[in-house]
Amino acid sequence: MKIYIGLRQDTQGVLWLEKAPQPPRRVVTVATACQRLRRTRRQVYRLMQAGRLGPIEKLLGEWLLDEMAVERLARTPLSAQPLPGRLQPLLPEYEPKALNAGKDNVLIISRVLEGGGRGDVRWLLKRYSRQVIRRVIEEEGSRLLSPQSRKLWSLVFKATPRPLAAWRHADPWRAAQS
């Protein structure tokens, strides 16, 4: 019994695994999965051992993983994502164990950009992608960041924050005097 297994790359660089009776599947290597998941090789192998990331095939010494499973895992936040203790002064009104780095990303990103130091910003860049930080600046920056911070981080991340709503600029006391 012969089994045909082929691996081809299309013009966009996508890998396709072809097994004889099955339709071709999009796959990624462990190295690509590390980049997309922002994790080390060891962490990806642990995810494979735990069953959260099932390998499809091992070809030429490299595990091939299902691309959709990697993307799905990259989008889902981890269940418990505690914050470093050094961020506690930036979030004094919150209990540190109650915050989750995945769920409360808008709050955490805005507070670190507003009052964090160099080490805090380094942690932020390791924890969140530049696209997530840019999205927070664009969507929530006008509301959560001071004008100085908003201007600085907009330049750094090449983001254009939404303008504030007109009612936020209005002075209610001036309208009452007229």
C-alpha positions, 0 to 999 in steps of 0.5 A: 500500500502506497500513501502519497503525501505532498507539501506544496507552497502557493504564490502567497507562501501558504503551505498545503499538505496533500494526502491521497484520499483527503483534500489539500489542507492549509498547514503551518510549521512550528516556527510559523506557529511560534510567530503567530502565537507569540510563543516559544517553540517549547510553549508550542510543543507543550500546547501540542502535548496538551492537545490544544494544538494537534499536529497533522503530520511530521515531514522532514523533521518538522511538525506541520500544524493545521493553520485554522487551529493556530489562528483560532488559538491566537485569537482566544485569550488564555484563561488566567492571564495575571498582570505583573506586580509592577503594574499595580500602581497604575491600577490602584482602584482595581484588585490585581487578581481580578484583572485579566490581561486578555479580557481587560486589554483596553484598560491595561493598555491605556493605563500603561501608555498614560503612566507607565515607565520604559519597563512597563511599555516593554512588557506591553509590547511583548504582551500585545501586538502592535495592531491591538495597541494601535486599535486601542489608541484609535478607538479609545485613545481620545477618551482614555488618554490625555492629549499629550499621551495621545499625541505621543503614542499616535506618532509612535504607533502611526495611529489616528485616534477618533475625534471626541464626540461633540458633547464631550467638548461642550461646557455645560456651565457656559450653556446654563449662563446664556 
